[in-house]
C-alpha cells in the first residue's frame, strides 16, 4: 500500500510541476501578489482630495483652511468662489470633500458668536465619509483650542457635516453595487477561462482546425454566449439588490447596460487569453483565480486607490474593475452621465479592446 501511495504521489507531483507555467503559478504568483497587495491593503484614509469654497476670504478663514491642510489628512486640490460649484466638484469626483466657509465667518468668531463651517462629504463610500467627518471634527476642535485658548465661554467654530449622494451613510448603497461588479468579474473569468482549453482536452479542437473558421470568429463564438449569460446574471443581481436591499439606480439604465457590456467584454478577453495559453483546465482555473484576487483588491472596492503607493496606483490602471466600479457608483449613486464619466469609459473601452485583441492573437488553430 505504501509503495502504491508513493508511486501515486510521485506521479501527481511530476504531473503538477513538469510545466514551467504551472510552477510559476504555484510558487511565483502568490509571492508576487502578496508583496503587491500588502502595500495596497490599508484602512487609513490619507491625502483626501479636498475642495474649498471660501466666501469669507479673511485671515480667520485662511487660518481655518491652514488647520485642515496642516493636519496631514486633507489635500487641497481645487478652490471655487461660489456655492454652486460644490455640486460640480462632487459630481465629477475631483474631490472627496468640500470645505464651505460662509461669509461672516471671521466677524462671528471675533464677536463671540458661533461661526459655522460646512463640510460636504462624498457619501458614495460611507466608511470613508465617516472617517473624513471624524478627521474634520478633530481639526475644528484643535482649532478652537488654539485660537480661543480653550475658553468655554466662547462658542468658537461649529462644524456642520452633510453627506452628498448618500445622506444617511448607508453602506449597502456602496457595497451592493460593488459586489455585483465583483461577481461579474468572478463568473466571467472563471467560466470563460476553461472555454478554449476544454476544446483541447476533449479533442474537439481537431474538428475546429479543419473548418474554415477564422480566429476572430472563433473568439466571438466563445465570447458572445458568456456575454449574454453575464447580462442575465447582472439583471438578476440588480433585481435582488433593488427588491431586498432597496438599492436605486439614479442614472440611466441604458448607459449602465452598455458599459456593463464593455466591462464583460474586457473580462472575457482576459479569460480567453488565459484559456488560449493554458495546457489544462486546472492550469486555466488557477491562473484565472490569481487574476481575480488582485483584480478585486486593487479595484478600489475595499481599499481607496488614493491611499496606495504610487507604483500600485499605476498598476490599477490595467484593472477593468477599477473603472467599472467608478462608472457603476457614478450612475447608481450620483446619477452621472457620459459627460462626467468619460475618462473611466475611455479607459474601460481601451482595456476591453486590448484584451480582446490579445485573445485573438494568442489563439492558434493548433493543438500546441
C-alpha positions as CSV (number, residue, x, y, z in Angstrom):
1,X,0.0,0.0,0.0
2,X,2.8,2.4,0.9
3,X,4.6,1.7,-2.3
4,X,1.4,2.3,-4.4
5,X,0.8,5.5,-2.5
6,X,4.4,6.6,-3.1
7,X,4.1,6.0,-6.8
8,X,0.8,7.9,-6.9
9,X,2.4,10.9,-5.1
10,X,5.4,10.9,-7.4
11,X,3.1,10.8,-10.5
12,X,0.9,13.7,-9.2
13,X,3.9,15.9,-8.3
14,X,5.5,15.2,-11.7
15,X,2.3,16.0,-13.5
16,X,1.8,19.1,-11.4
17,X,5.3,20.5,-11.7
18,X,6.5,19.4,-15.1
19,X,5.1,22.5,-16.8
20,X,7.1,25.7,-16.2
21,X,4.0,27.8,-16.3
22,X,2.3,25.7,-13.6
23,X,5.4,26.0,-11.4
24,X,5.3,29.8,-11.9
25,X,1.6,29.9,-11.0
26,X,2.1,27.8,-7.8
27,X,5.3,29.3,-6.4
28,X,5.9,32.7,-8.0
29,X,2.5,34.2,-8.5
30,X,1.4,34.0,-4.8
31,X,4.6,35.6,-3.6
32,X,4.4,38.5,-6.1
33,X,0.8,39.1,-5.3
34,X,1.4,39.0,-1.6
35,X,4.1,41.7,-1.9
36,X,2.0,44.0,-4.2
37,X,-1.3,43.6,-2.3
38,X,0.4,44.1,1.1
39,X,1.3,47.6,0.1
40,X,-2.3,48.3,-1.1
41,X,-4.1,46.9,2.0
42,X,-4.6,49.8,4.3
43,X,-7.7,51.1,6.1
44,X,-6.1,54.5,6.7
45,X,-7.7,57.4,4.8
46,X,-5.0,59.9,3.8
47,X,-4.4,62.5,1.2
48,X,-8.1,63.3,1.0
49,X,-8.8,65.3,-2.1
50,X,-10.4,68.5,-0.8
51,X,-12.2,71.3,-2.4
52,X,-12.6,74.8,-0.9
53,X,-15.3,77.4,-1.2
54,X,-14.2,80.3,1.0
55,X,-16.8,83.1,0.8
56,X,-15.3,85.0,3.7
57,X,-11.7,85.4,2.5
58,X,-10.5,86.7,5.9
59,X,-7.4,85.9,7.9
60,X,-9.6,83.7,10.2
61,X,-10.9,81.7,7.3
62,X,-7.4,81.3,5.9
63,X,-6.2,80.0,9.3
64,X,-9.1,77.5,9.4
65,X,-8.1,76.3,5.9
66,X,-4.5,76.1,7.1
67,X,-5.6,74.0,10.0
68,X,-7.2,71.5,7.6
69,X,-4.3,71.3,5.2
70,X,-1.7,71.2,8.0
71,X,-3.4,68.2,9.7
72,X,-1.8,65.9,7.1
73,X,-5.2,64.3,6.1
74,X,-6.6,66.9,3.7
75,X,-5.0,67.8,0.4
76,X,-6.5,70.9,-1.2
77,X,-6.7,70.3,-4.9
78,X,-9.5,72.7,-6.1
79,X,-10.8,76.0,-5.0
80,X,-14.0,77.7,-6.1
81,X,-15.7,81.0,-5.2
82,X,-19.4,80.2,-5.4
83,X,-21.6,77.7,-3.6
84,X,-22.9,76.4,-6.9
85,X,-19.5,74.9,-7.7
86,X,-19.9,72.4,-4.9
87,X,-22.2,70.1,-6.9
88,X,-19.9,70.2,-9.9
89,X,-16.8,69.2,-7.9
90,X,-18.6,66.3,-6.2
91,X,-20.3,65.1,-9.4
92,X,-17.1,65.0,-11.3
93,X,-15.3,63.1,-8.5
94,X,-12.4,65.5,-8.5
95,X,-12.7,65.9,-4.7
96,X,-14.0,63.7,-1.9
97,X,-14.9,66.6,0.5
98,X,-15.7,70.3,0.1
99,X,-15.0,72.8,2.9
100,X,-17.5,75.6,2.7
101,X,-16.8,78.8,4.7
102,X,-19.7,81.2,4.6
103,X,-19.4,85.0,4.5
104,X,-19.2,86.5,8.0
105,X,-17.1,83.6,9.4
106,X,-14.5,85.9,11.0
107,X,-16.9,88.5,12.2
108,X,-19.0,85.8,14.0
109,X,-15.8,84.3,15.5
110,X,-14.4,87.7,16.8
111,X,-17.8,88.8,18.1
112,X,-18.1,85.7,20.3
113,X,-20.8,84.1,18.2
114,X,-20.8,80.6,16.9
115,X,-19.0,80.6,13.5
116,X,-20.4,77.9,11.1
117,X,-18.3,75.7,8.8
118,X,-20.0,73.3,6.4
119,X,-18.3,70.1,5.4
120,X,-19.9,68.4,2.4
121,X,-18.6,64.8,2.0
122,X,-19.0,62.4,-0.9
123,X,-21.1,59.7,0.7
124,X,-20.8,57.1,-2.0
125,X,-18.3,55.3,0.2
126,X,-20.0,55.5,3.6
127,X,-17.0,54.2,5.6
128,X,-14.6,56.7,4.1
129,X,-17.1,59.5,4.6
130,X,-17.5,58.7,8.3
131,X,-13.7,58.7,8.7
132,X,-13.3,62.0,6.9
133,X,-16.0,63.6,9.1
134,X,-14.2,62.4,12.1
135,X,-10.9,63.9,10.9
136,X,-12.6,67.2,10.2
137,X,-14.2,67.3,13.7
138,X,-10.8,66.7,15.3
139,X,-9.3,69.6,13.2
140,X,-12.1,72.0,14.2
141,X,-11.7,71.1,17.9
142,X,-8.0,71.6,17.8
143,X,-8.6,75.0,16.0
144,X,-11.0,76.1,18.8
145,X,-8.5,75.1,21.5
146,X,-5.7,77.0,19.8
147,X,-7.5,80.1,18.7
148,X,-9.7,80.6,21.7
149,X,-7.2,79.3,24.3
150,X,-9.7,76.7,25.4
151,X,-12.2,79.2,26.7
152,X,-15.5,77.5,27.4
153,X,-17.4,80.8,27.3
154,X,-16.7,81.5,23.7
155,X,-18.7,79.3,21.2
156,X,-16.0,79.1,18.6
157,X,-16.4,77.2,15.3
158,X,-19.2,74.7,14.8
159,X,-18.9,72.2,12.0
160,X,-22.0,71.1,10.1
161,X,-21.4,67.9,8.1
162,X,-23.5,66.7,5.2
163,X,-23.1,63.5,3.1
164,X,-23.7,64.1,-0.6
165,X,-25.4,61.3,-2.7
166,X,-25.9,59.1,0.4
167,X,-27.3,61.4,3.2
168,X,-27.7,58.6,5.8
169,X,-24.3,57.0,5.0
170,X,-25.9,53.6,4.5
171,X,-23.2,51.2,3.5
172,X,-25.4,48.9,1.4
173,X,-25.7,51.6,-1.3
174,X,-21.9,51.4,-1.8
175,X,-21.2,47.7,-1.2
176,X,-24.1,46.0,-3.0
177,X,-23.3,47.6,-6.5
178,X,-19.7,46.8,-5.8
179,X,-20.4,43.2,-5.1
180,X,-22.3,43.0,-8.4
181,X,-19.1,44.1,-10.2
182,X,-17.1,41.6,-8.2
183,X,-19.4,38.7,-9.0
184,X,-19.5,39.6,-12.7
185,X,-15.7,39.5,-12.8
186,X,-15.6,36.2,-10.9
187,X,-18.2,34.5,-13.1
188,X,-16.9,35.8,-16.4
189,X,-13.3,35.0,-15.7
190,X,-13.7,31.6,-14.1
191,X,-16.2,30.1,-16.5
192,X,-14.7,31.5,-19.7
193,X,-11.1,30.6,-18.8
194,X,-11.7,27.0,-19.5
195,X,-13.6,27.6,-22.8
196,X,-10.7,27.0,-25.2
197,X,-8.6,24.6,-23.2
198,X,-11.7,22.4,-22.8
199,X,-11.7,22.0,-26.6
200,X,-8.1,20.8,-26.4
201,X,-8.7,18.3,-23.6
202,X,-11.8,16.6,-25.1
203,X,-10.3,16.6,-28.6
204,X,-12.9,18.8,-30.4
205,X,-10.2,21.3,-31.3
206,X,-9.2,19.0,-34.1
207,X,-12.6,19.4,-35.6
208,X,-12.3,23.2,-35.3
209,X,-8.9,23.0,-37.1
210,X,-10.4,21.5,-40.3
211,X,-13.1,24.2,-40.6
212,X,-12.7,27.5,-42.4
213,X,-13.5,29.5,-39.2
214,X,-11.1,32.4,-38.5
215,X,-9.5,33.3,-35.2
216,X,-11.7,36.3,-34.7
217,X,-14.9,34.3,-35.5
218,X,-13.8,31.6,-33.1
219,X,-13.2,34.1,-30.3
220,X,-16.5,35.8,-30.9
221,X,-18.2,32.4,-30.8
222,X,-16.7,31.8,-27.5
223,X,-17.3,35.3,-26.1
224,X,-20.9,36.1,-27.1
225,X,-22.6,33.2,-25.1
226,X,-20.8,34.2,-22.0
227,X,-21.6,37.9,-22.6
228,X,-25.3,37.0,-22.8
229,X,-25.2,34.9,-19.6
230,X,-23.3,37.7,-17.9
231,X,-26.1,40.2,-18.8
232,X,-28.7,37.7,-17.4
233,X,-26.7,37.2,-14.2
234,X,-26.3,41.0,-13.8
235,X,-30.0,41.6,-14.3
236,X,-30.9,39.0,-11.6
237,X,-28.4,40.6,-9.2
238,X,-29.8,44.1,-9.8
239,X,-33.3,42.8,-9.3
240,X,-32.3,41.3,-5.9
241,X,-30.4,44.4,-4.9
242,X,-33.5,46.6,-5.6
243,X,-36.1,44.2,-4.0
244,X,-34.1,43.1,-1.0
245,X,-31.7,45.9,-0.2
246,X,-33.6,48.9,-1.7
247,X,-30.7,49.9,-3.9
248,X,-31.8,52.5,-6.5
249,X,-30.2,53.4,-9.9
250,X,-30.3,57.2,-10.1
251,X,-28.9,57.4,-13.6
252,X,-29.5,55.9,-17.0
253,X,-30.2,52.2,-17.2
254,X,-29.3,52.1,-20.9
255,X,-25.9,53.7,-20.2
256,X,-25.3,51.2,-17.3
257,X,-26.1,48.2,-19.5
258,X,-24.0,49.4,-22.4
259,X,-21.0,50.0,-20.2
260,X,-21.5,46.7,-18.4
261,X,-21.2,45.0,-21.8
262,X,-17.8,46.8,-22.3
263,X,-16.7,45.6,-18.8
264,X,-17.8,42.0,-19.5
265,X,-16.0,42.1,-22.9
266,X,-12.8,43.1,-21.2
267,X,-13.1,40.3,-18.6
268,X,-13.9,37.8,-21.3
269,X,-10.9,38.9,-23.3
270,X,-8.6,38.3,-20.3
271,X,-10.2,34.9,-19.6
272,X,-9.9,33.8,-23.3
273,X,-6.2,34.9,-23.3
274,X,-5.6,32.7,-20.3
275,X,-7.5,29.8,-21.8
276,X,-5.7,30.1,-25.1
277,X,-2.3,29.9,-23.4
278,X,-3.2,27.1,-20.9
279,X,-2.5,23.5,-21.4
280,X,-5.1,22.1,-19.0
281,X,-8.3,23.3,-17.4
282,X,-6.7,23.1,-14.0
283,X,-4.0,25.5,-15.1
284,X,-6.5,27.9,-16.6
285,X,-8.6,27.9,-13.5
286,X,-5.6,28.6,-11.3
287,X,-4.4,31.4,-13.5
288,X,-7.9,32.9,-13.5
289,X,-8.0,32.7,-9.7
290,X,-4.7,34.6,-9.4
291,X,-6.1,37.3,-11.6
292,X,-9.4,37.6,-9.8
293,X,-7.9,38.1,-6.3
294,X,-5.7,41.2,-7.1
295,X,-8.4,42.4,-9.5
296,X,-10.8,42.8,-6.6
297,X,-8.3,44.0,-4.0
298,X,-6.7,46.6,-6.4
299,X,-10.0,47.9,-7.7
300,X,-10.7,50.5,-5.0
301,X,-13.7,48.5,-3.8
302,X,-12.2,47.5,-0.4
303,X,-9.4,50.0,-0.1
304,X,-9.1,53.5,-1.6
305,X,-6.7,53.7,-4.5
306,X,-5.5,57.1,-3.5
307,X,-4.1,55.6,-0.3
308,X,-2.0,53.0,-2.2
309,X,1.7,53.6,-3.1
310,X,2.2,55.3,-6.5
311,X,3.5,52.2,-8.3
312,X,0.5,50.2,-7.2
313,X,-1.8,53.1,-8.3
314,X,-0.3,52.9,-11.8
315,X,-0.8,49.1,-11.8
316,X,-4.6,49.6,-11.1
317,X,-4.9,51.4,-14.4
318,X,-4.9,48.0,-16.1
319,X,-7.7,46.7,-14.0
320,X,-11.1,46.8,-15.7
321,X,-12.9,46.5,-12.4
322,X,-11.4,49.8,-11.2
323,X,-13.0,51.7,-14.0
324,X,-16.3,49.8,-13.9
325,X,-16.7,50.5,-10.2
326,X,-16.2,54.2,-10.8
327,X,-18.9,54.0,-13.6
328,X,-21.3,51.9,-11.6
329,X,-21.2,54.1,-8.5
330,X,-21.4,57.2,-10.6
331,X,-24.5,56.0,-12.4
332,X,-26.2,54.3,-9.4
333,X,-25.5,56.8,-6.7
334,X,-24.7,60.1,-8.4
335,X,-26.9,59.8,-11.5
336,X,-23.9,60.8,-13.5
337,X,-23.9,60.7,-17.3
338,X,-21.3,60.1,-20.0
339,X,-20.0,63.7,-19.8
340,X,-18.9,63.2,-16.2
341,X,-17.8,59.5,-16.6
342,X,-16.0,59.8,-19.9
343,X,-12.4,59.3,-18.5
344,X,-13.5,56.0,-16.9
345,X,-15.4,55.0,-20.0
346,X,-12.5,55.7,-22.3
347,X,-10.1,53.6,-20.1
348,X,-12.5,50.7,-19.8
349,X,-13.2,50.7,-23.6
350,X,-9.4,50.7,-24.3
351,X,-8.8,47.8,-21.9
352,X,-11.7,45.8,-23.4
353,X,-10.4,46.3,-27.0
354,X,-6.8,45.5,-25.9
355,X,-7.7,42.3,-24.0
356,X,-10.0,41.1,-26.9
357,X,-7.2,41.7,-29.4
358,X,-4.8,39.8,-27.1
359,X,-7.1,36.8,-27.0
360,X,-7.3,36.8,-30.9
361,X,-3.6,37.0,-31.2
362,X,-2.9,34.2,-28.6
363,X,-5.3,31.8,-30.1
364,X,-3.8,29.5,-32.7
365,X,-5.7,26.8,-34.6
366,X,-3.3,24.2,-33.4
367,X,-3.2,21.6,-30.7
368,X,0.0,23.1,-29.2
